Amino acid sequence: MNYRINPSDAVNIREVASSGDFKILLENEQLNQQRAIKRVFHKFNEGDILFKPTFKYDVDSDEWDSSEKARQPAWCDRILWYGDGIVQNVYRSHPALKISDHKPVSAVFQAGIKVIDTRRYRRIYEEVMKKLDKLENEFLPQVTVDTTEVILEPVKFLQTQTKYLTIANTGQVPVQFEFIKKLNDTSYCKPWLSIRPFVNFIMPGDKCDVTLEVLVDKRTAAQLNSGADKLYDILVLHLEGGKDLFITITARLYLTLRDG
């Protein structure tokens, strides 16, 4: 707000503003006067102002305006409130914050409800909770995948097999997805599998095609041949701020002794 303190030859506004006794300044404060004659905000409430004027300071200091205009102190930063069952517990400024020529103000309120009709209150409460739940769900990250079960043809030694997974953003907010490690695993996928991209960002209405490549080479063949590993994996598709999706990868090994 741009309300100021009416100047007076009998009052040095800066001296009084620095003294801590603001009574005469508040009597001549324009917003208080306008509210008293019911021209503006007369139905609103305001807590007692016990803090110094919040305007105008030299930036990065507690000194009043030293520019050529030499603006006088004023309470330009205010919190007014309206409603039943509301109690203002705190109303204060924050002089330690010096990045502006204003000092910010804050307030703490306690709001209560006088319940006359318990059934009506319960009905309204349930309706509000349903609406909040609906809004919360609408603004959660949401995607669909074209499949959650990828089955490959028999995998041969040193022959790459490729599948594609399409992730579509069906929600109302941007989505960041990432394939993450399962508990006790060292990687987000088995060593014979590669995923590109394993992390990406999708805008609402867009989609991302993920490439899944399976390759059995000398590094992985021994484990598969011995039965210590198998061509089966569960991928965890994690949505930042949302839920996880699980995608299974299944294949049969076509491997001869000569291949080894």
Number of C-alpha atoms within 10 A of each C-alpha: 8 10 14 19 22 15 13 10 6 6 12 12 20 14 11 16 21 14 10 12 14 17 13 13 23 18 13 15 18 18 21 18 15 14 15 12 9 11 10 13 16 12 11 12 14 14 16 10 15 13 17 21 28 22 22 22 24 17 15 12 15 15 12 21 18 12 9 6 7 11 15 20 23 24 24 18 17 19 13 11 15 11 10 9 10 13 14 15 10 12 18 18 20 14 16 11 15 16 12 14 19 22 22 18 15 12 14 11 12 10 11 10 9 9 10 8 8 10 10 11 14 12 11 12 12 12 12 12 12 12 12 12 11 11 11 10 13 13 13 18 21 20 22 14 16 10 12 15 13 16 13 16 12 13 18 18 17 14 11 14 16 14 13 15 18 14 19 20 22 18 18 14 16 19 24 17 22 18 21 18 16 13 8 6 10 9 12 21 21 18 13 17 19 16 17 12 14 16 15 13 15 18 16 16 13 14 17 16 13 17 15 18 15 23 19 22 17 12 10 16 21 14 12 16 15 9 9 8 13 18 18 16 16 17 20 18 21 18 21 15 12 16 12 15 15 12 16 14 18 17 16 14 18 11 17 10 6 5 12 11
